Amino acid sequence: MPPSDILGVERRRRWQDDEKLTILERVGMGGRTVADVAREAGVTRQHICQ
């Protein structure tokens, strides 16, 4: 059985530039960490730090 049958169809998110900036701007506001903001946005810390 191919892996796609087990895991389903892989989908990638498409982010608009303004959405990316909004996420980045949240870091540090009110003491929020990269991990906090990443969790809220549904991404990993690495996505924010790249």
mmCIF entry with sequence, helices, sheets and N, C-alpha, C, O atoms, coordinates in Angstrom:
data_MODEL
# 
_entry.id   MODEL 
# 
_entity.id                         1 
_entity.type                       polymer 
_entity.pdbx_number_of_molecules   1 
# 
_entity_poly.entity_id                      1 
_entity_poly.type                           'polypeptide(L)' 
_entity_poly.nstd_linkage                   no 
_entity_poly.nstd_monomer                   no 
_entity_poly.pdbx_seq_one_letter_code       MPPSDILGVERRRRWQDDEKLTILERVGMGGRTVADVAREAGVTRQHICQ 
_entity_poly.pdbx_seq_one_letter_code_can   MPPSDILGVERRRRWQDDEKLTILERVGMGGRTVADVAREAGVTRQHICQ 
_entity_poly.pdbx_strand_id                 A 
# 
loop_
_entity_poly_seq.entity_id 
_entity_poly_seq.num 
_entity_poly_seq.mon_id 
_entity_poly_seq.hetero 
1 1  MET n 
1 2  PRO n 
1 3  PRO n 
1 4  SER n 
1 5  ASP n 
1 6  ILE n 
1 7  LEU n 
1 8  GLY n 
1 9  VAL n 
1 10 GLU n 
1 11 ARG n 
1 12 ARG n 
1 13 ARG n 
1 14 ARG n 
1 15 TRP n 
1 16 GLN n 
1 17 ASP n 
1 18 ASP n 
1 19 GLU n 
1 20 LYS n 
1 21 LEU n 
1 22 THR n 
1 23 ILE n 
1 24 LEU n 
1 25 GLU n 
1 26 ARG n 
1 27 VAL n 
1 28 GLY n 
1 29 MET n 
1 30 GLY n 
1 31 GLY n 
1 32 ARG n 
1 33 THR n 
1 34 VAL n 
1 35 ALA n 
1 36 ASP n 
1 37 VAL n 
1 38 ALA n 
1 39 ARG n 
1 40 GLU n 
1 41 ALA n 
1 42 GLY n 
1 43 VAL n 
1 44 THR n 
1 45 ARG n 
1 46 GLN n 
1 47 HIS n 
1 48 ILE n 
1 49 CYS n 
1 50 GLN n 
# 
_struct_asym.id          A 
_struct_asym.entity_id   1 
# 
loop_
_struct_conf.conf_type_id 
_struct_conf.id 
_struct_conf.pdbx_PDB_helix_id 
_struct_conf.beg_label_comp_id 
_struct_conf.beg_label_asym_id 
_struct_conf.beg_label_seq_id 
_struct_conf.pdbx_beg_PDB_ins_code 
_struct_conf.end_label_comp_id 
_struct_conf.end_label_asym_id 
_struct_conf.end_label_seq_id 
_struct_conf.pdbx_end_PDB_ins_code 
_struct_conf.beg_auth_comp_id 
_struct_conf.beg_auth_asym_id 
_struct_conf.beg_auth_seq_id 
_struct_conf.end_auth_comp_id 
_struct_conf.end_auth_asym_id 
_struct_conf.end_auth_seq_id 
_struct_conf.pdbx_PDB_helix_class 
_struct_conf.details 
_struct_conf.pdbx_PDB_helix_length 
HELX_P HELX_P1 AA1 PRO A 3  ? LEU A 7  ? PRO A 3  LEU A 7  1 ? 5  
HELX_P HELX_P2 AA2 ASP A 17 ? ARG A 26 ? ASP A 17 ARG A 26 1 ? 10 
HELX_P HELX_P3 AA3 MET A 29 ? GLY A 31 ? MET A 29 GLY A 31 5 ? 3  
HELX_P HELX_P4 AA4 VAL A 34 ? ALA A 41 ? VAL A 34 ALA A 41 1 ? 8  
HELX_P HELX_P5 AA5 ARG A 45 ? CYS A 49 ? ARG A 45 CYS A 49 1 ? 5  
# 
_struct_conf_type.id          HELX_P 
_struct_conf_type.criteria    ? 
_struct_conf_type.reference   ? 
# 
loop_
_atom_site.group_PDB 
_atom_site.id 
_atom_site.type_symbol 
_atom_site.label_atom_id 
_atom_site.label_alt_id 
_atom_site.label_comp_id 
_atom_site.label_asym_id 
_atom_site.label_entity_id 
_atom_site.label_seq_id 
_atom_site.pdbx_PDB_ins_code 
_atom_site.Cartn_x 
_atom_site.Cartn_y 
_atom_site.Cartn_z 
_atom_site.occupancy 
_atom_site.B_iso_or_equiv 
_atom_site.pdbx_formal_charge 
_atom_site.auth_seq_id 
_atom_site.auth_comp_id 
_atom_site.auth_asym_id 
_atom_site.auth_atom_id 
_atom_site.pdbx_PDB_model_num 
ATOM 1   N N  . MET A 1 1  ? 0.847  -1.173 0.000  1.00 0.00 ? 1  MET A N  1 
ATOM 2   C CA . MET A 1 1  ? 0.000  0.000  0.000  1.00 0.00 ? 1  MET A CA 1 
ATOM 3   C C  . MET A 1 1  ? 0.901  1.248  0.000  1.00 0.00 ? 1  MET A C  1 
ATOM 4   O O  . MET A 1 1  ? 1.771  1.353  0.865  1.00 0.00 ? 1  MET A O  1 
ATOM 5   N N  . PRO A 1 2  ? 0.728  2.195  -0.932 1.00 0.00 ? 2  PRO A N  1 
ATOM 6   C CA . PRO A 1 2  ? 1.551  3.412  -0.965 1.00 0.00 ? 2  PRO A CA 1 
ATOM 7   C C  . PRO A 1 2  ? 1.279  4.302  0.245  1.00 0.00 ? 2  PRO A C  1 
ATOM 8   O O  . PRO A 1 2  ? 0.172  4.290  0.785  1.00 0.00 ? 2  PRO A O  1 
ATOM 9   N N  . PRO A 1 3  ? 2.276  5.073  0.676  1.00 0.00 ? 3  PRO A N  1 
ATOM 10  C CA . PRO A 1 3  ? 2.095  5.942  1.839  1.00 0.00 ? 3  PRO A CA 1 
ATOM 11  C C  . PRO A 1 3  ? 0.920  6.902  1.714  1.00 0.00 ? 3  PRO A C  1 
ATOM 12  O O  . PRO A 1 3  ? 0.316  7.249  2.729  1.00 0.00 ? 3  PRO A O  1 
ATOM 13  N N  . SER A 1 4  ? 0.574  7.342  0.514  1.00 0.00 ? 4  SER A N  1 
ATOM 14  C CA . SER A 1 4  ? -0.544 8.279  0.358  1.00 0.00 ? 4  SER A CA 1 
ATOM 15  C C  . SER A 1 4  ? -1.864 7.651  0.793  1.00 0.00 ? 4  SER A C  1 
ATOM 16  O O  . SER A 1 4  ? -2.775 8.357  1.223  1.00 0.00 ? 4  SER A O  1 
ATOM 17  N N  . ASP A 1 5  ? -1.970 6.330  0.682  1.00 0.00 ? 5  ASP A N  1 
ATOM 18  C CA . ASP A 1 5  ? -3.185 5.657  1.123  1.00 0.00 ? 5  ASP A CA 1 
ATOM 19  C C  . ASP A 1 5  ? -3.320 5.703  2.639  1.00 0.00 ? 5  ASP A C  1 
ATOM 20  O O  . ASP A 1 5  ? -4.431 5.722  3.168  1.00 0.00 ? 5  ASP A O  1 
ATOM 21  N N  . ILE A 1 6  ? -2.203 5.721  3.328  1.00 0.00 ? 6  ILE A N  1 
ATOM 22  C CA . ILE A 1 6  ? -2.221 5.730  4.785  1.00 0.00 ? 6  ILE A CA 1 
ATOM 23  C C  . ILE A 1 6  ? -2.436 7.140  5.320  1.00 0.00 ? 6  ILE A C  1 
ATOM 24  O O  . ILE A 1 6  ? -3.256 7.355  6.213  1.00 0.00 ? 6  ILE A O  1 
ATOM 25  N N  . LEU A 1 7  ? -1.697 8.096  4.772  1.00 0.00 ? 7  LEU A N  1 
ATOM 26  C CA . LEU A 1 7  ? -1.697 9.448  5.324  1.00 0.00 ? 7  LEU A CA 1 
ATOM 27  C C  . LEU A 1 7  ? -2.656 10.408 4.639  1.00 0.00 ? 7  LEU A C  1 
ATOM 28  O O  . LEU A 1 7  ? -2.916 11.490 5.165  1.00 0.00 ? 7  LEU A O  1 
ATOM 29  N N  . GLY A 1 8  ? -3.177 10.047 3.502  1.00 0.00 ? 8  GLY A N  1 
ATOM 30  C CA . GLY A 1 8  ? -4.055 10.939 2.768  1.00 0.00 ? 8  GLY A CA 1 
ATOM 31  C C  . GLY A 1 8  ? -3.262 11.858 1.858  1.00 0.00 ? 8  GLY A C  1 
ATOM 32  O O  . GLY A 1 8  ? -2.044 11.735 1.731  1.00 0.00 ? 8  GLY A O  1 
ATOM 33  N N  . VAL A 1 9  ? -3.961 12.766 1.237  1.00 0.00 ? 9  VAL A N  1 
ATOM 34  C CA . VAL A 1 9  ? -3.343 13.690 0.299  1.00 0.00 ? 9  VAL A CA 1 
ATOM 35  C C  . VAL A 1 9  ? -2.665 14.813 1.076  1.00 0.00 ? 9  VAL A C  1 
ATOM 36  O O  . VAL A 1 9  ? -3.270 15.439 1.947  1.00 0.00 ? 9  VAL A O  1 
ATOM 37  N N  . GLU A 1 10 ? -1.393 15.057 0.745  1.00 0.00 ? 10 GLU A N  1 
ATOM 38  C CA . GLU A 1 10 ? -0.656 16.130 1.415  1.00 0.00 ? 10 GLU A CA 1 
ATOM 39  C C  . GLU A 1 10 ? -1.101 17.464 0.849  1.00 0.00 ? 10 GLU A C  1 
ATOM 40  O O  . GLU A 1 10 ? -1.223 17.624 -0.365 1.00 0.00 ? 10 GLU A O  1 
ATOM 41  N N  . ARG A 1 11 ? -1.342 18.423 1.736  1.00 0.00 ? 11 ARG A N  1 
ATOM 42  C CA . ARG A 1 11 ? -1.759 19.754 1.313  1.00 0.00 ? 11 ARG A CA 1 
ATOM 43  C C  . ARG A 1 11 ? -0.821 20.782 1.910  1.00 0.00 ? 11 ARG A C  1 
ATOM 44  O O  . ARG A 1 11 ? -0.398 20.658 3.059  1.00 0.00 ? 11 ARG A O  1 
ATOM 45  N N  . ARG A 1 12 ? -0.502 21.786 1.136  1.00 0.00 ? 12 ARG A N  1 
ATOM 46  C CA . ARG A 1 12 ? 0.341  22.870 1.614  1.00 0.00 ? 12 ARG A CA 1 
ATOM 47  C C  . ARG A 1 12 ? -0.495 24.118 1.773  1.00 0.00 ? 12 ARG A C  1 
ATOM 48  O O  . ARG A 1 12 ? -1.387 24.401 0.972  1.00 0.00 ? 12 ARG A O  1 
ATOM 49  N N  . ARG A 1 13 ? -0.192 24.854 2.816  1.00 0.00 ? 13 ARG A N  1 
ATOM 50  C CA . ARG A 1 13 ? -0.864 26.125 3.015  1.00 0.00 ? 13 ARG A CA 1 
ATOM 51  C C  . ARG A 1 13 ? -0.223 27.179 2.131  1.00 0.00 ? 13 ARG A C  1 
ATOM 52  O O  . ARG A 1 13 ? 0.982  27.143 1.885  1.00 0.00 ? 13 ARG A O  1 
ATOM 53  N N  . ARG A 1 14 ? -1.002 28.087 1.669  1.00 0.00 ? 14 ARG A N  1 
ATOM 54  C CA . ARG A 1 14 ? -0.518 29.240 0.919  1.00 0.00 ? 14 ARG A CA 1 
ATOM 55  C C  . ARG A 1 14 ? -0.772 30.474 1.771  1.00 0.00 ? 14 ARG A C  1 
ATOM 56  O O  . ARG A 1 14 ? -1.917 30.785 2.098  1.00 0.00 ? 14 ARG A O  1 
ATOM 57  N N  . TRP A 1 15 ? 0.279  31.165 2.122  1.00 0.00 ? 15 TRP A N  1 
ATOM 58  C CA . TRP A 1 15 ? 0.172  32.338 2.979  1.00 0.00 ? 15 TRP A CA 1 
ATOM 59  C C  . TRP A 1 15 ? 0.358  33.601 2.155  1.00 0.00 ? 15 TRP A C  1 
ATOM 60  O O  . TRP A 1 15 ? 1.279  33.688 1.343  1.00 0.00 ? 15 TRP A O  1 
ATOM 61  N N  . GLN A 1 16 ? -0.495 34.557 2.356  1.00 0.00 ? 16 GLN A N  1 
ATOM 62  C CA . GLN A 1 16 ? -0.333 35.875 1.758  1.00 0.00 ? 16 GLN A CA 1 
ATOM 63  C C  . GLN A 1 16 ? 0.732  36.629 2.548  1.00 0.00 ? 16 GLN A C  1 
ATOM 64  O O  . GLN A 1 16 ? 0.935  36.356 3.732  1.00 0.00 ? 16 GLN A O  1 
ATOM 65  N N  . ASP A 1 17 ? 1.415  37.576 1.901  1.00 0.00 ? 17 ASP A N  1 
ATOM 66  C CA . ASP A 1 17 ? 2.470  38.323 2.576  1.00 0.00 ? 17 ASP A CA 1 
ATOM 67  C C  . ASP A 1 17 ? 1.953  39.043 3.817  1.00 0.00 ? 17 ASP A C  1 
ATOM 68  O O  . ASP A 1 17 ? 2.637  39.082 4.840  1.00 0.00 ? 17 ASP A O  1 
ATOM 69  N N  . ASP A 1 18 ? 0.756  39.610 3.735  1.00 0.00 ? 18 ASP A N  1 
ATOM 70  C CA . ASP A 1 18 ? 0.213  40.332 4.890  1.00 0.00 ? 18 ASP A CA 1 
ATOM 71  C C  . ASP A 1 18 ? -0.089 39.384 6.052  1.00 0.00 ? 18 ASP A C  1 
ATOM 72  O O  . ASP A 1 18 ? 0.030  39.776 7.213  1.00 0.00 ? 18 ASP A O  1 
ATOM 73  N N  . GLU A 1 19 ? -0.477 38.148 5.753  1.00 0.00 ? 19 GLU A N  1 
ATOM 74  C CA . GLU A 1 19 ? -0.711 37.158 6.805  1.00 0.00 ? 19 GLU A CA 1 
ATOM 75  C C  . GLU A 1 19 ? 0.603  36.802 7.499  1.00 0.00 ? 19 GLU A C  1 
ATOM 76  O O  . GLU A 1 19 ? 0.649  36.669 8.722  1.00 0.00 ? 19 GLU A O  1 
ATOM 77  N N  . LYS A 1 20 ? 1.669  36.649 6.714  1.00 0.00 ? 20 LYS A N  1 
ATOM 78  C CA . LYS A 1 20 ? 2.978  36.333 7.277  1.00 0.00 ? 20 LYS A CA 1 
ATOM 79  C C  . LYS A 1 20 ? 3.444  37.449 8.201  1.00 0.00 ? 20 LYS A C  1 
ATOM 80  O O  . LYS A 1 20 ? 3.928  37.190 9.303  1.00 0.00 ? 20 LYS A O  1 
ATOM 81  N N  . LEU A 1 21 ? 3.297  38.686 7.749  1.00 0.00 ? 21 LEU A N  1 
ATOM 82  C CA . LEU A 1 21 ? 3.721  39.827 8.564  1.00 0.00 ? 21 LEU A CA 1 
ATOM 83  C C  . LEU A 1 21 ? 2.920  39.924 9.856  1.00 0.00 ? 21 LEU A C  1 
ATOM 84  O O  . LEU A 1 21 ? 3.472  40.237 10.911 1.00 0.00 ? 21 LEU A O  1 
ATOM 85  N N  . THR A 1 22 ? 1.645  39.661 9.775  1.00 0.00 ? 22 THR A N  1 
ATOM 86  C CA . THR A 1 22 ? 0.796  39.707 10.971 1.00 0.00 ? 22 THR A CA 1 
ATOM 87  C C  . THR A 1 22 ? 1.270  38.700 12.007 1.00 0.00 ? 22 THR A C  1 
ATOM 88  O O  . THR A 1 22 ? 1.323  39.007 13.198 1.00 0.00 ? 22 THR A O  1 
ATOM 89  N N  . ILE A 1 23 ? 1.617  37.496 11.555 1.00 0.00 ? 23 ILE A N  1 
ATOM 90  C CA . ILE A 1 23 ? 2.112  36.465 12.470 1.00 0.00 ? 23 ILE A CA 1 
ATOM 91  C C  . ILE A 1 23 ? 3.424  36.913 13.099 1.00 0.00 ? 23 ILE A C  1 
ATOM 92  O O  . ILE A 1 23 ? 3.609  36.787 14.309 1.00 0.00 ? 23 ILE A O  1 
ATOM 93  N N  . LEU A 1 24 ? 4.340  37.440 12.278 1.00 0.00 ? 24 LEU A N  1 
ATOM 94  C CA . LEU A 1 24 ? 5.633  37.885 12.796 1.00 0.00 ? 24 LEU A CA 1 
ATOM 95  C C  . LEU A 1 24 ? 5.488  39.030 13.786 1.00 0.00 ? 24 LEU A C  1 
ATOM 96  O O  . LEU A 1 24 ? 6.215  39.087 14.778 1.00 0.00 ? 24 LEU A O  1 
ATOM 97  N N  . GLU A 1 25 ? 4.566  39.935 13.532 1.00 0.00 ? 25 GLU A N  1 
ATOM 98  C CA . GLU A 1 25 ? 4.370  41.091 14.409 1.00 0.00 ? 25 GLU A CA 1 
ATOM 99  C C  . GLU A 1 25 ? 3.866  40.697 15.795 1.00 0.00 ? 25 GLU A C  1 
ATOM 100 O O  . GLU A 1 25 ? 4.063  41.436 16.759 1.00 0.00 ? 25 GLU A O  1 
ATOM 101 N N  . ARG A 1 26 ? 3.226  39.554 15.897 1.00 0.00 ? 26 ARG A N  1 
ATOM 102 C CA . ARG A 1 26 ? 2.690  39.102 17.196 1.00 0.00 ? 26 ARG A CA 1 
ATOM 103 C C  . ARG A 1 26 ? 3.794  38.692 18.176 1.00 0.00 ? 26 ARG A C  1 
ATOM 104 O O  . ARG A 1 26 ? 3.603  38.745 19.390 1.00 0.00 ? 26 ARG A O  1 
ATOM 105 N N  . VAL A 1 27 ? 4.950  38.283 17.639 1.00 0.00 ? 27 VAL A N  1 
ATOM 106 C CA . VAL A 1 27 ? 6.044  37.830 18.495 1.00 0.00 ? 27 VAL A CA 1 
ATOM 107 C C  . VAL A 1 27 ? 6.531  39.010 19.330 1.00 0.00 ? 27 VAL A C  1 
ATOM 108 O O  . VAL A 1 27 ? 6.830  40.076 18.793 1.00 0.00 ? 27 VAL A O  1 
ATOM 109 N N  . GLY A 1 28 ? 6.609  38.816 20.634 1.00 0.00 ? 28 GLY A N  1 
ATOM 110 C CA . GLY A 1 28 ? 7.094  39.849 21.541 1.00 0.00 ? 28 GLY A CA 1 
ATOM 111 C C  . GLY A 1 28 ? 6.007  40.750 22.080 1.00 0.00 ? 28 GLY A C  1 
ATOM 112 O O  . GLY A 1 28 ? 6.217  41.419 23.092 1.00 0.00 ? 28 GLY A O  1 
ATOM 113 N N  . MET A 1 29 ? 4.859  40.790 21.444 1.00 0.00 ? 29 MET A N  1 
ATOM 114 C CA . MET A 1 29 ? 3.756  41.628 21.931 1.00 0.00 ? 29 MET A CA 1 
ATOM 115 C C  . MET A 1 29 ? 3.188  41.014 23.201 1.00 0.00 ? 29 MET A C  1 
ATOM 116 O O  . MET A 1 29 ? 2.758  39.860 23.204 1.00 0.00 ? 29 MET A O  1 
ATOM 117 N N  . GLY A 1 30 ? 3.190  41.780 24.266 1.00 0.00 ? 30 GLY A N  1 
ATOM 118 C CA . GLY A 1 30 ? 2.649  41.280 25.526 1.00 0.00 ? 30 GLY A CA 1 
ATOM 119 C C  . GLY A 1 30 ? 3.435  40.112 26.090 1.00 0.00 ? 30 GLY A C  1 
ATOM 120 O O  . GLY A 1 30 ? 2.897  39.309 26.852 1.00 0.00 ? 30 GLY A O  1 
ATOM 121 N N  . GLY A 1 31 ? 4.709  40.011 25.721 1.00 0.00 ? 31 GLY A N  1 
ATOM 122 C CA . GLY A 1 31 ? 5.547  38.936 26.240 1.00 0.00 ? 31 GLY A CA 1 
ATOM 123 C C  . GLY A 1 31 ? 5.350  37.596 25.553 1.00 0.00 ? 31 GLY A C  1 
ATOM 124 O O  . GLY A 1 31 ? 5.816  36.571 26.050 1.00 0.00 ? 31 GLY A O  1 
ATOM 125 N N  . ARG A 1 32 ? 4.668  37.593 24.416 1.00 0.00 ? 32 ARG A N  1 
ATOM 126 C CA . ARG A 1 32 ? 4.417  36.337 23.707 1.00 0.00 ? 32 ARG A CA 1 
ATOM 127 C C  . ARG A 1 32 ? 5.692  35.851 23.033 1.00 0.00 ? 32 ARG A C  1 
ATOM 128 O O  . ARG A 1 32 ? 6.437  36.634 22.443 1.00 0.00 ? 32 ARG A O  1 
ATOM 129 N N  . THR A 1 33 ? 5.925  34.570 23.129 1.00 0.00 ? 33 THR A N  1 
ATOM 130 C CA . THR A 1 33 ? 7.121  33.954 22.557 1.00 0.00 ? 33 THR A CA 1 
ATOM 131 C C  . THR A 1 33 ? 6.827  33.443 21.151 1.00 0.00 ? 33 THR A C  1 
ATOM 132 O O  . THR A 1 33 ? 5.675  33.387 20.722 1.00 0.00 ? 33 THR A O  1 
ATOM 133 N N  . VAL A 1 34 ? 7.885  33.074 20.450 1.00 0.00 ? 34 VAL A N  1 
ATOM 134 C CA . VAL A 1 34 ? 7.733  32.478 19.122 1.00 0.00 ? 34 VAL A CA 1 
ATOM 135 C C  . VAL A 1 34 ? 6.884  31.216 19.228 1.00 0.00 ? 34 VAL A C  1 
ATOM 136 O O  . VAL A 1 34 ? 6.026  30.968 18.380 1.00 0.00 ? 34 VAL A O  1 
ATOM 137 N N  . ALA A 1 35 ? 7.119  30.426 20.259 1.00 0.00 ? 35 ALA A N  1 
ATOM 138 C CA . ALA A 1 35 ? 6.355  29.183 20.439 1.00 0.00 ? 35 ALA A CA 1 
ATOM 139 C C  . ALA A 1 35 ? 4.868  29.473 20.631 1.00 0.00 ? 35 ALA A C  1 
ATOM 140 O O  . ALA A 1 35 ? 4.023  28.769 20.080 1.00 0.00 ? 35 ALA A O  1 
ATOM 141 N N  . ASP A 1 36 ? 4.545  30.505 21.409 1.00 0.00 ? 36 ASP A N  1 
ATOM 142 C CA . ASP A 1 36 ? 3.137  30.874 21.624 1.00 0.00 ? 36 ASP A CA 1 
ATOM 143 C C  . ASP A 1 36 ? 2.462  31.258 20.310 1.00 0.00 ? 36 ASP A C  1 
ATOM 144 O O  . ASP A 1 36 ? 1.372  30.783 19.989 1.00 0.00 ? 36 ASP A O  1 
ATOM 145 N N  . VAL A 1 37 ? 3.133  32.124 19.563 1.00 0.00 ? 37 VAL A N  1 
ATOM 146 C CA . VAL A 1 37 ? 2.571  32.612 18.305 1.00 0.00 ? 37 VAL A CA 1 
ATOM 147 C C  . VAL A 1 37 ? 2.453  31.476 17.295 1.00 0.00 ? 37 VAL A C  1 
ATOM 148 O O  . VAL A 1 37 ? 1.455  31.385 16.581 1.00 0.00 ? 37 VAL A O  1 
ATOM 149 N N  . ALA A 1 38 ? 3.450  30.618 17.230 1.00 0.00 ? 38 ALA A N  1 
ATOM 150 C CA . ALA A 1 38 ? 3.411  29.482 16.314 1.00 0.00 ? 38 ALA A CA 1 
ATOM 151 C C  . ALA A 1 38 ? 2.235  28.567 16.632 1.00 0.00 ? 38 ALA A C  1 
ATOM 152 O O  . ALA A 1 38 ? 1.522  28.122 15.732 1.00 0.00 ? 38 ALA A O  1 
ATOM 153 N N  . ARG A 1 39 ? 2.042  28.296 17.893 1.00 0.00 ? 39 ARG A N  1 
ATOM 154 C CA . ARG A 1 39 ? 0.933  27.437 18.321 1.00 0.00 ? 39 ARG A CA 1 
ATOM 155 C C  . ARG A 1 39 ? -0.403 28.049 17.893 1.00 0.00 ? 39 ARG A C  1 
ATOM 156 O O  . ARG A 1 39 ? -1.269 27.347 17.373 1.00 0.00 ? 39 ARG A O  1 
ATOM 157 N N  . GLU A 1 40 ? -0.569 29.353 18.113 1.00 0.00 ? 40 GLU A N  1 
ATOM 158 C CA . GLU A 1 40 ? -1.809 30.037 17.743 1.00 0.00 ? 40 GLU A CA 1 
ATOM 159 C C  . GLU A 1 40 ? -2.047 30.012 16.233 1.00 0.00 ? 40 GLU A C  1 
ATOM 160 O O  . GLU A 1 40 ? -3.184 29.892 15.777 1.00 0.00 ? 40 GLU A O  1 
ATOM 161 N N  . ALA A 1 41 ? -0.959 30.126 15.460 1.00 0.00 ? 41 ALA A N  1 
ATOM 162 C CA . ALA A 1 41 ? -1.069 30.165 13.995 1.00 0.00 ? 41 ALA A CA 1 
ATOM 163 C C  . ALA A 1 41 ? -1.141 28.774 13.379 1.00 0.00 ? 41 ALA A C  1 
ATOM 164 O O  . ALA A 1 41 ? -1.439 28.636 12.192 1.00 0.00 ? 41 ALA A O  1 
ATOM 165 N N  . GLY A 1 42 ? -0.871 27.746 14.174 1.00 0.00 ? 42 GLY A N  1 
ATOM 166 C CA . GLY A 1 42 ? -0.924 26.390 13.654 1.00 0.00 ? 42 GLY A CA 1 
ATOM 167 C C  . GLY A 1 42 ? 0.278  26.017 12.816 1.00 0.00 ? 42 GLY A C  1 
ATOM 168 O O  . GLY A 1 42 ? 0.176  25.218 11.885 1.00 0.00 ? 42 GLY A O  1 
ATOM 169 N N  . VAL A 1 43 ? 1.437  26.610 13.156 1.00 0.00 ? 43 VAL A N  1 
ATOM 170 C CA . VAL A 1 43 ? 2.680  26.292 12.452 1.00 0.00 ? 43 VAL A CA 1 
ATOM 171 C C  . VAL A 1 43 ? 3.737  25.940 13.485 1.00 0.00 ? 43 VAL A C  1 
ATOM 172 O O  . VAL A 1 43 ? 3.501  26.060 14.687 1.00 0.00 ? 43 VAL A O  1 
ATOM 173 N N  . THR A 1 44 ? 4.906  25.504 13.017 1.00 0.00 ? 44 THR A N  1 
ATOM 174 C CA . THR A 1 44 ? 5.988  25.210 13.948 1.00 0.00 ? 44 THR A CA 1 
ATOM 175 C C  . THR A 1 44 ? 6.830  26.457 14.184 1.00 0.00 ? 44 THR A C  1 
ATOM 176 O O  . THR A 1 44 ? 6.753  27.419 13.420 1.00 0.00 ? 44 THR A O  1 
ATOM 177 N N  . ARG A 1 45 ? 7.629  26.436 15.237 1.00 0.00 ? 45 ARG A N  1 
ATOM 178 C CA . ARG A 1 45 ? 8.534  27.572 15.520 1.00 0.00 ? 45 ARG A CA 1 
ATOM 179 C C  . ARG A 1 45 ? 9.485  27.797 14.367 1.00 0.00 ? 45 ARG A C  1 
ATOM 180 O O  . ARG A 1 45 ? 9.824  28.937 14.048 1.00 0.00 ? 45 ARG A O  1 
ATOM 181 N N  . GLN A 1 46 ? 9.915  26.722 13.741 1.00 0.00 ? 46 GLN A N  1 
ATOM 182 C CA . GLN A 1 46 ? 10.862 26.817 12.636 1.00 0.00 ? 46 GLN A CA 1 
ATOM 183 C C  . GLN A 1 46 ? 10.284 27.605 11.464 1.00 0.00 ? 46 GLN A C  1 
ATOM 184 O O  . GLN A 1 46 ? 11.017 28.311 10.771 1.00 0.00 ? 46 GLN A O  1 
ATOM 185 N N  . HIS A 1 47 ? 8.988  27.491 11.241 1.00 0.00 ? 47 HIS A N  1 
ATOM 186 C CA . HIS A 1 47 ? 8.365  28.246 10.157 1.00 0.00 ? 47 HIS A CA 1 
ATOM 187 C C  . HIS A 1 47 ? 8.472  29.752 10.410 1.00 0.00 ? 47 HIS A C  1 
ATOM 188 O O  . HIS A 1 47 ? 8.637  30.530 9.470  1.00 0.00 ? 47 HIS A O  1 
ATOM 189 N N  . ILE A 1 48 ? 8.379  30.152 11.647 1.00 0.00 ? 48 ILE A N  1 
ATOM 190 C CA . ILE A 1 48 ? 8.451  31.570 11.976 1.00 0.00 ? 48 ILE A CA 1 
ATOM 191 C C  . ILE A 1 48 ? 9.879  32.071 11.926 1.00 0.00 ? 48 ILE A C  1 
ATOM 192 O O  . ILE A 1 48 ? 10.118 33.206 11.514 1.00 0.00 ? 48 ILE A O  1 
ATOM 193 N N  . CYS A 1 49 ? 10.828 31.257 12.333 1.00 0.00 ? 49 CYS A N  1 
ATOM 194 C CA . CYS A 1 49 ? 12.222 31.682 12.435 1.00 0.00 ? 49 CYS A CA 1 
ATOM 195 C C  . CYS A 1 49 ? 12.985 31.603 11.124 1.00 0.00 ? 49 CYS A C  1 
ATOM 196 O O  . CYS A 1 49 ? 14.119 32.078 11.065 1.00 0.00 ? 49 CYS A O  1 
ATOM 197 N N  . GLN A 1 50 ? 12.435 31.042 10.100 1.00 0.00 ? 50 GLN A N  1 
ATOM 198 C CA . GLN A 1 50 ? 13.163 30.903 8.835  1.00 0.00 ? 50 GLN A CA 1 
ATOM 199 C C  . GLN A 1 50 ? 13.276 32.211 8.121  1.00 0.00 ? 50 GLN A C  1 
ATOM 200 O O  . GLN A 1 50 ? 13.859 32.275 7.038  1.00 0.00 ? 50 GLN A O  1 
# 
